[in-house]
Amino acid sequence: MICPSCGYLLQKLSVTTNSGGKPACAGRFDIDHCGRCGGTWFNPYEINRIPYHEVVNLAKLTVLPKHQLHTTNTHLCPRCRIELSNYHGESIPARVTILRCNKCHGVWATQKALEAFKDKQEDTIKEYKMSKVAFPALSVVFVPALFLALLFFATFVTTLTLQQSQEQRIQATQMMTNLQVKPISPSIVSVTFQTKSPVISIISYGKSTLQMKEKYISATLSSSHQLLLTDLEPNTVYLYKITLKDLAGKTFTSKLGSFITTF
């Protein structure tokens, strides 16, 4: 892929992430870095996952030329080759330019913009963790509340599992393969799976069975299914189930599952 800023060939690098500050959430993912101008291309949402120490390592890999680089006024997406647009949001500091592709939603950040973005993100996380409002009497409230939430969740799972049709659950499980539910950020979770035959797929999710929302994963018949749940609360237990509808109109609903969003 070609650098949107200077036209140099991007280099694929593997970086670590300490997303959520938990070993279970840590891992590696690939980015595309320009060793000439220092810019970095991220797939959707991955700019939130890269820790600050990896940003410092990227800066060390950049070898700036002696002469001033020729840059273009038009920045093209290295994947889609369409013009990138300025991306604005509360997490982006003033006077910092982050570019995003409106088609694939990838993000381009210069070295200085990436450092400023991660500085702001680190400060926000520290303020959130130190806030007495966000964490009132942590040792007194948080642990019992979490224990009660898990107990309440376990009771619902046991009751509803017994009530669901055994045959329907088995058929839904047999139809799905490689089901993965992974946290991407504190408020975003990725859901992906494949089916042996084309079906319409719907996910129902919520903090309890009384607060379930429904979203189409695949609104048309498909064998590959993927969705980003983007309206989640951090550090929260969610219940979910997946309903499949085949070409004949028959529906099959999976057993109740769960996931926990990160801090």
Secondary structure, DSSP 4 states (H G I P E B T S, - for coil): -B-TTT-PBPEEEEEEE-GGG-GGG-EEEEEEE-TTT--EEE-TTGGGTS-HHHHHHHHHH----SSPPP--SS-B-TTT-SB-EE---TTSPTT---EE-TTT--EEE-HHHHHHHHHHHHHHHHHHHH-TTTSTTHHHHHHHHHHHHHHHHHHHHHHHHHHS-HHHHHHHHHHEEEEEEEEEETTEEEEEEEEEEEEEEEEEEESSTTS-EEEEEEEEEEEEEEEEE-SPPTT-EEEEEEEEE-TTS-EEEPPPEEEE---
